[in-house]
Amino acid sequence: MRLHRLDITAFGPFGTTQSVDFDALSAAGLFLLHGPTGAGKTSVLDAVCYALYGSVPGARQGGQGITLRSDHAAPATRTSVTLELTVAGRRLEITRQPPWERPKKRGSGTTTDKAQTWLRERDAATGTWKDLSRSHQEIGEEITQLLGMSREQFCQVVLLPQGDFARFLRADAEARGKLLGRLFDTHRFAEVEKRLADRRRASEARVRGGDAELLADAHRMQQAADGAMELPELSPGEPGLADAVLTAAAVARSTAREQLTAAHCRLATAETVRAEAGRALDEARERHRLQRRFTEARERAERLWERSGDHDEDQARMDRARKAGTVAPALELRDSADAEHRRAAAAEQRARALLPASLADAGPDGLAAAARRAAEELGGLESARRTERRLTELLDERAGLDRQERADEEVREDAEAWVADWETTRTALQERIAHAQQAATRAGELAARRDTARTRLEAARTRDRLTRDAEAAAEQAGAAREEALAARQHWLDLKEQRLVGIAAELAAGLTDGAPCAVCGATEHPAPARRVAGHVDRETEERALADVQHAEDRRAEADRRLAAVREELAAAGAGAGDAPAEQLARELDEAEREYTRAREAASALHAAQEELRAAEREHELRTAAQREAAVRAAARVGHRERLELERASLEQELAHARGDAPSVTERARQLEREAALLTDAAVAARTAEEAARRLKDADARLADAAFRAGFATPRAAAEALLDDDAHRRLQRRLDAWQDEEAAVRAVLAEPETAAAAQQPATGLAAAQQAAEAADRAVREAASARDAAARRCAELDRLSARAAASVRRLGPLRQEYDRVARMAALTAGTSAENERRMRLESYVLAARLEQVAAAATVRLHRMSSGRYTLVHSDGRTGRGRSGLGLHVVDAWTGRERDTATLSGGETFFASLALALGLADVVTDEAGGVRLDTLFIDEGFGSLDDQTLDEVLDVLDSLRERDRSVGIVSHVPDLRRRIHAQLEVQKDRTGSRLRQRGT
């Protein structure tokens, strides 16, 4: 990484724009950044860091934005930092502007502009710049990737803060570890330690969990074995737990199988005894059952004898009901005829009630004749019905003609009203079309006027921008002229000093015997000697070269100023003298007028379409008027014909309907009259036939009752039983017979009679013996089942315990391996003799590299006296690996770096910082760091040591590096010619370059 140019505006103590030409400063290899305290030396380094990373280093990080802004800056000047550099072979330019509270353009108060960032790259072939990105995140990632280091690493290895390294020399292992961890990003090794510790805990938890499950299964087996299993007193995780559990389980299974065999034997004996007791109980129960059966049969026979009288009455009643059953058909026939006669008489009475009084007493034949006469008259009304329908049609047709006439009248009146306004409507639409056409023409004229106003506004804005550029270019040209004059004056001063001491310069080339170049003498008794501050030829030539460079920059600034002024003249010609605000107002007014004209012109098409639609409507309305007149003339003759036909039909209908309001109503009267007469005739004939059938049924019923032995039909009816009573009576008779047969059968059984002769004892004793035998079998079976379950449970738990032991084997091996690795990386293992953690081990290796790189320069700075060495020894109770000692060649002993003096500490920390920069650079992928800065510390060195330190720093040029020293030590201004001076006053600090 090489810095080329830095531009600072309104940043830190710098109120105006200040530039640093690092190419000119780096040409000498060493350059000095000096100035009074508080002038802003460190702010230059802050600007470099801010341009690269968007923030300033460490303790000076006050946050983003307005805290970086200079208090000396003008309100309208925005804070900005631009850095041009080469990294990874690419020439880049980074510009950063933090958030800015600027004055509002209109009104009072301020508004906040967001932070801005630009990244550009110069094309090596064409020398032009191209934009790469304006995204803060993308630019930050791109710069970090190219540099290969974070902001903390950059500040540590490029800015080289000596105070930090002095503390690093005196710090303990913990503080050194934190710094080295940030620089070399060794947190991943700490993550490895943490991951191994987590894996160890997880493996241990799995092993303990497996042991806990195994021990839980062992306790379950102990419970299943009823305490007959002995377990050793072991905890989860202890060795030997698995073997002890499996051994105890095998002993418990063997004992359980022996108990199961004994239980089987006891169960077989109890089952034999129970079978014998069961047979004896069955015999006692059968004898008892037969005795009870005989007793119950005797009791049932006595109850039958007591109910024999009721049985005889039921049998007599059943016989009378069978006789009455022969009379039942005649009774049913008589009841049916009586019901039919009553219904027919009621129907006849209802039908006669609807007839006129003149026909109320007529017989069936007279009623039928009157019905035939009404039907004949109804048939004669069909012709009158057709006439009535035709009359209705005529009336509807005439009503339709009336509706058509009213509709045509409305059409005619509407058309006449519309046509009367036609000329006014057409004139208004033609005026609208003409107005819209005029607006379209004006819109074209206003568009040209608007384009002219926009062009003038753009020219005015360009003019204003170029005015500001011209002022800035004029300032730069003036500064370049002042710089050229100063360089020329410096060259003339050096040339004059050289001429003053030219005799000493010529005397340096004199040799005895050789003629003098001035006087030609061969003897030189008193040659001139050089005085302090003598200027040689090389110094004068460098000053002359600086004059030429300054003249070139002045000429370039003049060319830029002339180009800007030429562009300004062209822009002024296009914009005139009018202010941009006035031109903007004119453009806004032109835009508004153009918009109004366009809106008015947009109505042209609609107005034309509306006129064409109105013309079509006029034609339609005129045609409608003509058609309505034709239809009115045709309706006059048609209405006269309809009136003549209507009069003829009405006369015919008046004769046909008689007193009825209409033919239809007359027809309904005749239909109703014929229906009533027909119904009355039918009802009269039905009543006569029902009376005759009732009389015949009474005669047949009296004859049937006499033949069945009943004195009257009523007695026969009373002897009849309905179905429910007959079924109940039959069930009682059948139940009596069944009970009598069953009793006789039981009393006739020989076994029952024999059992009744035996004593009723022995059943209770047999039941007690059977119950005792059954209890013995249940107890034996329960014991056998418990023993079987115990064996099965022990087998299941033993198998599960064996599976758990097999499963725990790999887990124990993994735990042993992970625990050993975790202890080794954590420094707690006996194998780790120095108790060094993994991260400390990696940092120790890096510290050893840093000490070796630093020793090369420290050895030279201390004239071969001091050497930095890395130590693995432990310090106090802390861990080892980050010790740092210095070897004093004068005594041959190691001593702590805290014993170094102030000056020794400075050059030792400087050597350490340079060594650390080399190692971090290699760690970052070999990114070249061609520009370094060293901040303070040189005031503690004596002259000889300072010369040696500067020689070491000057040797960095061998690797094409340039080193900037930040110091206010006056002696360094004499020793280092290339200088960047920071000057301060009440208006803010300024930068000035010298000796470049």
Secondary structure, 3 states (H helix, E strand, C coil): CEEEEEEEEEECCEEEEEEEEHHHHHCCCEEEEECCCCCCHHHHHHHHHHHHHCCCCHHHCCCCCHHHECCCCCCCCCCEEEEEEEECCEEEEEEEECCEEEECCCCCCEEEECCEEEEEEECCCCCCEEEEECCHHHHHHHHHHHHCCCHHHHHHHCCCEHHHHHHHHHCCHHHHHHHHHHHHCCHHHHHHHHHHHHHHHHHHHHHHHHHHHHHHHHHHHHHHCCCCCCCCCCCCCCCCHHHHHHHHHHHHHHHHHHHHHHHHHHHHHHHHHHHHHHHHHHHHHHHHHHHHHHHHHHHHHHHHHHCHHHHHHHHHHHHHHHHHCCCHHHHHHHHHHHHHHHHHHHHHHHHHHCCCHHHCCCCHHHHHHHHHHHHHHHHCCHHHHHHHHHHHHHHHHHHHHHHHHHHHHHHHHHHHHHHHCHHHHHHHHHHHHHHHHHHHHHHHHHHHHHHHHHHHHHHHHHHHHHHHHHHHHHHHHHHHHHHHHHHHHHHHHHHHHHHHCHHHHHHCCCCCCCCCCCCCCCCCCCCCCCCCCCCCHHHHHHHHHHHHHHHHHHHHHHHHHHHHHHHHHHHHHHHCCCCHHHHHHHHHHHHHHHHHHHHHHCCHHHHHHHHHHHHHHHHHHHHHHHHHHHHHHHHHHHHHHHHHHHHHHHHHHHHHHCCCCCHHHHHHHHHHHHHHHHHHHHHHHHHHHHHHHHHHHHHHHHHHHHHHCCCCHHHHHHHCCCHHHHHHHHHHHHHHHHHHHHHHHHHCCHHHHHHHCCCCCCHHHHHHHHHHHHHHHHHHHHHHHHHHHHHHHHHHHHHHHHHHHHHHHHHHHHHHHHHHHHHHHHCCCCCCCCCCCHHHHHHHHHHHHHHHHHHHHHHHHCCCCEEEEEECCCCCCCCCCCEEEEEECCCCEEEEHHHCCHHHHHHHHHHHHHHHHHHHHHHCCCCCCCEEEEECCHHHCCHHHHHHHHHHHHHHHHHCCEEEEECCCHHHHHHCCCEEEEECCCCCCEEEEECC
